[in-house]
Amino acid sequence: MTTLLRQLKPAFCIKSMATSDNGVEITWKDGHQSFYHNLWLLDSCRCPKCFQRDTLSLNSGHDLLKIPLNPTTEKVTIDPEGNLDIVWGGQETGHHSVFDPSWLRVHCYNDPALKQKSKPQLWDASVSISYFDYHEVMNDDDVLLSYLNQLVELGVAIIENAPNDEQSFRALVERVGPLRQRYHPTNVFTMDRQNTVAQAIQH
């Protein structure tokens, strides 16, 4: 099975990079250009000091209120794997950040990129909700993209013909992206059965 994350990994490659006083400008191999401010990059750092990979949460060492408003870079390079590699200077001397190019491209926030993003649509009872076959979503990238676009634009889409087991549900989630661990249970199931306990409680 190919997850969306694995598909994105080789999709975007950095052609060239230039630094300025307040950020990094990237030119991609497909000609697209992105600019990332130093403050945004530092706040997005996922190094061990800033980010706890076991819980996928920020560490106490990552305090947004203590990040300098104008962070400076000491060295910015593209590493052998194509990642953006930043060694910070100034108040953050010694701080080291590495950014996956596909992650950067997906999070590009310049005007042309934002205009290309799908925008949520308001809808009413007249809307036609799309149905997607589980096996097609799992095996056809075009169907997966249509399903995701529907979720982004309308906020609802229905997958039918899914196997009735937890493993298949988890496979569907990981087809879209990595499963994120949380403090409370990761899987919360809605049971389709009557329960009159709430009705019996006197308010």
Contacts in CASP RR format, 6 or more apart in sequence:
PFRMAT RR
TARGET T0000
AUTHOR 0000-0000-0000
METHOD contacts of the structure
MODEL  1
MTTLLRQLKPAFCIKSMATSDNGVEITWKDGHQSFYHNLWLLDSCRCPKC
FQRDTLSLNSGHDLLKIPLNPTTEKVTIDPEGNLDIVWGGQETGHHSVFD
PSWLRVHCYNDPALKQKSKPQLWDASVSISYFDYHEVMNDDDVLLSYLNQ
LVELGVAIIENAPNDEQSFRALVERVGPLRQRYHPTNVFTMDRQNTVAQA
IQH
1 138 0 8 1.000
1 171 0 8 1.000
1 174 0 8 1.000
1 175 0 8 1.000
2 141 0 8 1.000
3 174 0 8 1.000
3 175 0 8 1.000
3 176 0 8 1.000
3 177 0 8 1.000
3 178 0 8 1.000
4 144 0 8 1.000
4 148 0 8 1.000
4 175 0 8 1.000
4 176 0 8 1.000
4 177 0 8 1.000
5 177 0 8 1.000
5 178 0 8 1.000
7 141 0 8 1.000
8 102 0 8 1.000
8 106 0 8 1.000
9 100 0 8 1.000
9 102 0 8 1.000
10 102 0 8 1.000
11 102 0 8 1.000
11 105 0 8 1.000
12 28 0 8 1.000
12 29 0 8 1.000
12 30 0 8 1.000
12 101 0 8 1.000
12 102 0 8 1.000
12 104 0 8 1.000
12 105 0 8 1.000
13 28 0 8 1.000
13 29 0 8 1.000
13 82 0 8 1.000
13 101 0 8 1.000
14 26 0 8 1.000
14 27 0 8 1.000
14 28 0 8 1.000
14 29 0 8 1.000
14 78 0 8 1.000
14 82 0 8 1.000
14 84 0 8 1.000
14 101 0 8 1.000
15 27 0 8 1.000
15 28 0 8 1.000
15 29 0 8 1.000
15 31 0 8 1.000
16 26 0 8 1.000
16 27 0 8 1.000
17 24 0 8 1.000
17 25 0 8 1.000
17 26 0 8 1.000
17 27 0 8 1.000
17 76 0 8 1.000
17 78 0 8 1.000
17 84 0 8 1.000
18 24 0 8 1.000
18 25 0 8 1.000
19 25 0 8 1.000
19 73 0 8 1.000
19 76 0 8 1.000
21 72 0 8 1.000
22 37 0 8 1.000
22 38 0 8 1.000
22 39 0 8 1.000
22 70 0 8 1.000
23 35 0 8 1.000
23 36 0 8 1.000
23 37 0 8 1.000
23 38 0 8 1.000
23 41 0 8 1.000
23 73 0 8 1.000
24 35 0 8 1.000
24 36 0 8 1.000
24 38 0 8 1.000
24 41 0 8 1.000
24 73 0 8 1.000
24 76 0 8 1.000
24 84 0 8 1.000
24 86 0 8 1.000
25 33 0 8 1.000
25 34 0 8 1.000
25 35 0 8 1.000
26 33 0 8 1.000
26 34 0 8 1.000
26 35 0 8 1.000
26 36 0 8 1.000
26 84 0 8 1.000
26 104 0 8 1.000
27 33 0 8 1.000
28 34 0 8 1.000
28 105 0 8 1.000
32 105 0 8 1.000
32 108 0 8 1.000
32 112 0 8 1.000
32 113 0 8 1.000
33 110 0 8 1.000
34 104 0 8 1.000
34 105 0 8 1.000
34 108 0 8 1.000
34 110 0 8 1.000
34 113 0 8 1.000
35 110 0 8 1.000
36 104 0 8 1.000
38 70 0 8 1.000
38 71 0 8 1.000
38 72 0 8 1.000
38 73 0 8 1.000
39 67 0 8 1.000
39 69 0 8 1.000
39 70 0 8 1.000
39 71 0 8 1.000
40 109 0 8 1.000
41 86 0 8 1.000
41 97 0 8 1.000
41 99 0 8 1.000
42 67 0 8 1.000
42 71 0 8 1.000
42 88 0 8 1.000
42 92 0 8 1.000
42 95 0 8 1.000
42 97 0 8 1.000
43 64 0 8 1.000
43 67 0 8 1.000
44 97 0 8 1.000
44 99 0 8 1.000
44 107 0 8 1.000
45 51 0 8 1.000
45 62 0 8 1.000
45 95 0 8 1.000
45 97 0 8 1.000
46 53 0 8 1.000
46 97 0 8 1.000
46 98 0 8 1.000
47 95 0 8 1.000
47 96 0 8 1.000
47 97 0 8 1.000
47 98 0 8 1.000
48 59 0 8 1.000
49 59 0 8 1.000
49 61 0 8 1.000
49 62 0 8 1.000
49 95 0 8 1.000
50 58 0 8 1.000
50 59 0 8 1.000
50 61 0 8 1.000
50 62 0 8 1.000
51 57 0 8 1.000
51 58 0 8 1.000
51 59 0 8 1.000
51 62 0 8 1.000
52 58 0 8 1.000
52 59 0 8 1.000
54 181 0 8 1.000
55 181 0 8 1.000
55 183 0 8 1.000
56 180 0 8 1.000
56 181 0 8 1.000
67 92 0 8 1.000
68 90 0 8 1.000
68 91 0 8 1.000
68 92 0 8 1.000
71 88 0 8 1.000
71 89 0 8 1.000
71 90 0 8 1.000
71 91 0 8 1.000
71 92 0 8 1.000
72 88 0 8 1.000
72 89 0 8 1.000
72 90 0 8 1.000
72 92 0 8 1.000
73 86 0 8 1.000
73 87 0 8 1.000
73 88 0 8 1.000
73 89 0 8 1.000
74 87 0 8 1.000
74 88 0 8 1.000
74 89 0 8 1.000
74 90 0 8 1.000
74 93 0 8 1.000
74 94 0 8 1.000
75 85 0 8 1.000
75 86 0 8 1.000
75 87 0 8 1.000
76 84 0 8 1.000
76 85 0 8 1.000
76 86 0 8 1.000
76 87 0 8 1.000
77 85 0 8 1.000
78 84 0 8 1.000
78 85 0 8 1.000
79 85 0 8 1.000
79 98 0 8 1.000
82 101 0 8 1.000
83 98 0 8 1.000
83 99 0 8 1.000
83 100 0 8 1.000
83 101 0 8 1.000
84 98 0 8 1.000
84 99 0 8 1.000
84 101 0 8 1.000
84 104 0 8 1.000
85 96 0 8 1.000
85 97 0 8 1.000
85 98 0 8 1.000
86 96 0 8 1.000
86 97 0 8 1.000
86 98 0 8 1.000
86 99 0 8 1.000
87 94 0 8 1.000
87 95 0 8 1.000
87 96 0 8 1.000
88 94 0 8 1.000
88 95 0 8 1.000
88 96 0 8 1.000
88 97 0 8 1.000
89 95 0 8 1.000
118 149 0 8 1.000
118 152 0 8 1.000
118 153 0 8 1.000
119 153 0 8 1.000
120 152 0 8 1.000
120 153 0 8 1.000
120 154 0 8 1.000
120 155 0 8 1.000
121 153 0 8 1.000
121 154 0 8 1.000
123 154 0 8 1.000
127 154 0 8 1.000
129 154 0 8 1.000
129 156 0 8 1.000
129 157 0 8 1.000
129 158 0 8 1.000
130 146 0 8 1.000
130 147 0 8 1.000
130 150 0 8 1.000
130 157 0 8 1.000
130 158 0 8 1.000
131 157 0 8 1.000
131 158 0 8 1.000
131 159 0 8 1.000
131 160 0 8 1.000
132 143 0 8 1.000
132 146 0 8 1.000
132 147 0 8 1.000
132 150 0 8 1.000
132 157 0 8 1.000
132 158 0 8 1.000
132 159 0 8 1.000
132 160 0 8 1.000
133 143 0 8 1.000
133 159 0 8 1.000
133 160 0 8 1.000
133 161 0 8 1.000
134 159 0 8 1.000
134 160 0 8 1.000
134 161 0 8 1.000
134 162 0 8 1.000
134 163 0 8 1.000
134 168 0 8 1.000
134 172 0 8 1.000
135 161 0 8 1.000
136 143 0 8 1.000
137 143 0 8 1.000
137 144 0 8 1.000
137 147 0 8 1.000
137 159 0 8 1.000
137 172 0 8 1.000
137 175 0 8 1.000
138 171 0 8 1.000
138 172 0 8 1.000
138 175 0 8 1.000
144 175 0 8 1.000
144 176 0 8 1.000
147 157 0 8 1.000
147 159 0 8 1.000
148 176 0 8 1.000
150 156 0 8 1.000
150 157 0 8 1.000
151 157 0 8 1.000
159 172 0 8 1.000
162 168 0 8 1.000
162 169 0 8 1.000
162 172 0 8 1.000
166 187 0 8 1.000
169 187 0 8 1.000
170 179 0 8 1.000
170 187 0 8 1.000
173 179 0 8 1.000
179 186 0 8 1.000
180 186 0 8 1.000
END
